[in-house]
Amino acid sequence: MASGQDITTTCPALIDFEASCLPEFGQSYPIEVAIAHVDGVSRTWLIRPAAAWRFWDWSPEAEALHGISQELIAREGIDAAQVLAEMAEFAGDRPVYADADIDAYWLEVLAHAAGLQPPFPVRYLGEYFAERGYTRPQIVTALASARERLPVEHVARDDASRLALTVQLLHKAEQAEDQGR
C-alpha cells in the first residue's frame, strides 16, 4: 500500500452520469450527472436535452432504473454549457475519476452539445487504486461497506457518493495502518 498522504492533497472527485439509454440499446445522451468529493460534499445536475439529441434514443428500461423521465429533464434540466461550467467549478483542481469509461464518453457528448471541450479528463478509478497500492481485498471490503451505507443504484448522486465513500474508507484504512507502524 502507498504511504499515507494527507487526503486533502490527493483527494479526487468522483463522477457518475445517468443516460437516456445504454449504448448497446442505441445512441444515448446524458440526462443527469453528479460529482462527489471524498469529504462527502456532492452536487447533481439534471441536463436539458440538446436539440441535436432530439432523435437520439430513449429507453423505458433505463428510465425505470434511474427514475428520470423525459418530461422531468425537459422541465427542470439545465443547459449543457451551464452544467459544464458548474461542474468545472465544483470539481476545482481535483482529478476526476469514474468507475466506467462510459462516463468519459457522456462528458464528451455533453461538451460537444455545448460546443465546448470537456472541462477535465475523466480517469478510471481503478488507476487511482493501483497508484495508491490498494489490494483487491481492500477495495472489495471498502466498496461493500459503501454499498451497505448507500445502497441505491442508478441515481447519479448516490453512485458518485458511494464511489467517494469507497475512496474515503480506503484512505482511512491506509492512515490507520500507517499509524500502527
N, C-alpha and C positions, 0 to 999 in steps of 0.2 A: 504494500500500500504506500502511496505517496506520503511524504512527511506532511503533517498538518499545517496548512497555511490558513491564515485568517479567512473566514468565509466571505468577508466583505471585499477582499482583494481578488477572489476567484469566483465570485457569485454570478452564475449565469441567469439568464431569463429563459423561461420555458414557454413555448408557443404551441397552440393547438388550433386547428381550423375544423369547422363543420362545413359540409358542402351540399350542393343540390343533389348530387348522387355520387357514387363511387365511379372512378374512371372506367372500370370494366362494364358499367351499365350505360355509358355514354359520355358526352362531353360535359364535364362538371365545372361548376364555378363556386367560389367561396361565398358562404352566407353568414358565417359567424367566425370570429377569431377572438382568442383570449391570450394574454400574456400574464404569466405569474412569476413573481420574484421569489427567491428562496426564503425570504423573510415573511412570506405569507400574503403580501400585498398583490392584488391581481386586478386586471381590467378586462372587460369584454366589450366587443363591438358587434352589433348586427350590421350587415353590409347590404346596402340597397343594390339590387342587381343593375349592372351597367346595361346600357342599350344594346351593346354588342352581344350580350348574353341572352337576349330575348328568345332566340331559337335554340339555345342550348338545352340540355336535358335536365329534367326534374324527376326524381324518383320518389314515389309514395313510400317505398321501403325505407329510404334514407330519412324522409320526414317522420316516419313512425319511430325511428331510432332517436333522432335529435329533438323532435317535437317542435320544430320551427316550420311554420307554413309560409307559402309564397305571399299570402296576404300580410303576414306579420312583417316580413322584410321589406315589402313594398311600402308599408305604412310607417314602420319605425326604423328602417335601415338607414345607415349613414353613407354618404357619397364616398367612393373609393379613395379619392385624394385626401379627404379629411381623415378617414380611417388610417391611412398610411402615415400622415403627419402625426396623429395622436399616438400611433404605435411606436414611431421613432422616438418621440419624446418620452414615452413611458419606458421603453427599453433602455434609453440612455446609452451609456458606453458599455453596457453588459453584452457579452457574447450571447447570442440567441440559439437555443437548441430545441430540437423536436425529436420525438421518438419514431418518426416515419418520414421518409423522403417526400411523400405526397404533400406535406405541409410547406416545403420549399416551393413545390410546383404551384400550390394555391396562392402563395405570396407573389409569385411571378405573374400569375393570372390577374390578381388584384392590382399589381403595379402597372401592368400593361393596360388594363382598363382605364387607369388614371393618366396614362401617357407618361409614366414615371419609371425610374429604376427602383427595384426593391430597396428599402431604407437600410437593410442589413442582410448579411447572409444568414441562412438558417443551417446550422450544423446538426449532424446526427448525434444524439445524446450518448450513444454507445462509445463514440470517440472521446467524449468528456470522461466517461467512466474509465476507459482504458488509460487516458492520460494521467488520471489520478491513481491508477493502480488498483481499482476496486475489483474484487473477485466476483465470479458469477454467484456464489452463495450469498455474498454480502448484498449484491444488487437484488437478488430474488427475495431475500428477507426484508430489505427496505421497501421494495415495491409491494410486497404482501401487506406490510404494516400500513403503507399509504393507502392501499386499496380498502383495507379494513376501515380506515378513518374517512375516506372519501370514495364510497362505493359506486356513485352514479357515474355512468359512462355515456359518451356521445353528447356531452354538454361541454362546450369548449372551456369554460372557466373551470369546471370540475376536473377535466382531463389535464389542463395545464397546471392546475394547483396540485393535483396528485403527483405529477412529474416533479414539481418544485419540492413537494414534501419528501419525495424519494431522495432527491439530492440533499435536502436538509438532514434527513435521517442518516445518510451515508457520511456527511460531514461530521455530525455529532458523534457517530461511532468512531470515526477516524480520530477526532480530538480526544475522545475518551481513551482510545488505545495509546495515543501519543503521551497522554498524562500518566498512563500506567507504566510507562517505560522508565 
